[in-house]
Amino acid sequence: PNGVDAERFRPRPADRPAIREQLGFAETHFVVGHVGRVDPAKDHETLFRIVQTLHAEDPNVRLLMVGTGTDTPAMQARLAAHGIADITQALGVRDDVEMLYQAMDVFVFPSVTEGQPNALIEAMLSGVPVVASDIAPIRGALPEALTPRLFPPGDAAEAAQVIRRLRGTVGGESDRLRHWARGRYDLADNLDAALSQLVNA
């Protein structure tokens, strides 16, 4: 597998309150996060329907999006069509994404196609609970214990149900997931392994 910088992407609990405050999130808000460019493969429409459903049940739900194209007028129009423009922070491309993960309460990744899902791995390394679509590249990038966090691609109702079950039940898991993700995806370790294979080829 490719590598992800586990030193850059790590839990930063001391920074979380300030980051959320800067983004306009209150302590009571439940922030659904997503990192990904605007592309049909990322299935933002399902993400919007998930947030729309959750916000109808709980007015404290918020959406945080990062990635190319998320800060455009066209995106604002799509958010408005779903009735969630005023509860969404859509930030476009950022060079501090490792800090933005700390504002999230859950990371949602509804892709319908993927290579290696780096943003999902970054979220795990950052200590953020993850919920994602059940496609082979994503299933293969998660520990088996997280299989119940997967939902059928495009199924916003099931994804919302997964998040409902998840809320309030994730205490203590972030260290285990980070340890698993680091063991598999640490950039330095994977580069060393690749170089060793080349040398011994």
C-alpha positions in Angstrom: 0.0 0.0 0.0 0.9 3.7 -0.4 1.8 5.6 2.8 0.3 8.4 4.8 2.3 10.6 7.1 1.3 9.4 10.6 3.1 12.2 12.3 1.2 14.9 10.4 -2.1 13.1 10.8 -2.6 12.4 14.5 -5.0 13.2 17.3 -4.7 16.8 18.6 -7.2 17.0 21.4 -5.7 20.1 22.9 -6.3 22.0 19.6 -9.8 20.8 19.0 -11.7 23.5 20.9 -9.9 26.3 19.2 -10.2 24.8 15.7 -13.9 24.3 16.2 -14.4 27.8 17.5 -12.5 29.2 14.5 -14.8 27.4 12.2 -17.9 28.6 14.0 -18.8 25.2 15.6 -20.2 25.2 19.1 -19.3 22.5 21.7 -22.9 21.2 21.2 -22.6 20.8 17.5 -22.2 17.3 15.9 -19.9 17.8 13.0 -20.0 15.5 10.0 -16.8 15.8 8.1 -15.7 15.0 4.5 -12.5 15.5 2.6 -12.5 15.1 -1.1 -12.6 16.9 -4.4 -15.9 17.6 -6.1 -16.3 14.6 -8.5 -19.1 12.1 -9.2 -16.8 9.4 -7.7 -17.0 11.0 -4.3 -20.9 11.0 -4.3 -21.4 14.3 -2.5 -25.2 13.9 -3.2 -25.4 11.0 -0.8 -23.3 13.0 1.8 -25.8 15.9 1.5 -28.8 13.5 2.0 -27.2 12.0 5.0 -26.7 15.4 6.6 -30.1 16.5 5.6 -31.6 13.5 7.3 -29.6 13.9 10.5 -30.2 17.6 10.7 -33.9 17.1 10.5 -33.7 15.0 13.6 -31.1 17.1 15.4 -30.6 20.8 14.7 -27.1 20.6 16.2 -25.8 18.6 13.2 -23.3 20.5 11.0 -21.3 19.6 7.8 -17.6 20.4 7.2 -16.3 19.9 3.7 -12.7 20.3 2.4 -11.5 19.8 -1.1 -11.2 21.2 -4.6 -14.5 22.7 -5.8 -16.3 22.6 -2.4 -16.1 26.4 -2.1 -17.7 27.4 -5.4 -21.1 29.1 -6.1 -22.2 25.9 -7.8 -21.6 24.0 -4.6 -23.5 26.5 -2.6 -26.4 26.1 -4.9 -26.3 22.3 -4.4 -26.2 22.7 -0.6 -29.1 25.2 -0.8 -31.1 22.7 -2.8 -30.8 20.3 0.1 -31.5 22.9 2.7 -28.2 22.6 4.4 -26.2 25.6 3.0 -26.5 27.5 6.3 -25.2 24.6 8.4 -22.2 23.8 6.2 -18.6 25.1 6.2 -17.3 24.4 2.7 -13.6 25.4 2.7 -12.2 24.4 -0.7 -8.5 23.5 -0.8 -6.6 23.9 2.5 -3.0 23.2 3.5 -4.0 22.6 7.1 -6.3 19.7 6.6 -4.6 17.7 9.4 -5.9 20.4 11.8 -9.4 20.4 10.3 -9.9 16.7 11.0 -9.9 17.6 14.7 -13.1 19.6 14.3 -15.0 16.5 13.1 -17.1 14.2 15.2 -17.5 11.6 12.4 -15.8 11.3 9.0 -18.2 10.2 6.2 -16.8 8.8 3.0 -19.6 7.9 0.5 -17.4 7.2 -2.6 -18.7 4.9 -5.3 -15.2 4.3 -6.7 -11.8 4.7 -5.1 -8.2 3.8 -5.5 -6.5 3.9 -2.1 -8.8 6.0 0.1 -6.2 8.3 1.6 -8.6 10.7 3.2 -10.2 7.8 5.1 -6.8 6.7 6.3 -5.9 10.2 7.3 -9.2 10.4 9.4 -8.4 7.1 11.2 -4.8 8.3 11.9 -6.3 11.6 13.2 -8.5 9.7 15.7 -11.8 10.5 13.9 -14.5 7.8 13.8 -15.2 6.8 10.2 -18.4 5.7 8.3 -18.0 4.8 4.6 -19.6 3.2 1.6 -19.1 -0.6 1.2 -16.9 -0.8 -1.9 -13.9 -3.1 -2.2 -11.1 -0.4 -2.0 -12.7 1.0 1.2 -13.4 -2.4 2.8 -9.8 -3.4 2.1 -8.5 -0.2 3.8 -10.3 -0.8 7.1 -9.9 -3.3 9.9 -12.5 -6.0 9.9 -13.9 -4.6 13.2 -15.2 -1.6 11.2 -17.3 -3.6 8.8 -20.5 -2.5 10.6 -19.6 1.1 9.8 -20.0 0.4 6.0 -23.2 1.2 4.1 -24.4 0.3 0.6 -23.2 2.9 -1.9 -25.8 5.6 -2.3 -27.9 4.5 0.6 -28.2 7.7 2.7 -30.8 6.2 4.9 -28.6 3.3 6.0 -25.6 5.6 6.4 -27.6 7.9 8.7 -28.6 4.8 10.7 -25.0 3.8 11.1 -24.1 7.3 12.3 -27.0 7.2 14.8 -25.7 3.9 16.2 -22.2 5.3 16.3 -22.9 8.5 18.2 -21.9 8.3 21.8 -20.4 4.8 21.5 -16.9 5.4 20.2 -15.0 6.3 23.3 -11.6 4.7 23.5 -11.4 3.3 20.0 -9.3 6.0 18.4 -6.0 4.8 19.8 -6.7 1.2 18.5 -7.6 2.4 15.1 -4.7 4.7 14.8 -2.4 1.9 15.9 -3.9 -0.4 13.2 -3.7 2.3 10.5 -0.2 3.3 11.4 1.0 -0.3 11.3 -0.4 -0.7 7.7 0.0 2.8 6.2 2.9 4.6 7.9 4.7 6.5 5.1 8.2 5.9 6.3 7.7 2.2 6.9 6.1 1.6 3.5 8.8 3.5 1.7 11.5 1.5 3.5 9.6 -1.7 2.5 9.4 -0.6 -1.1 13.1 0.3 -1.3 14.0 -3.1 0.3 12.0 -4.9 -2.4 13.8 -2.9 -5.1 17.2 -3.6 -3.7 16.5 -7.3 -3.4 14.8 -7.7 -6.8 
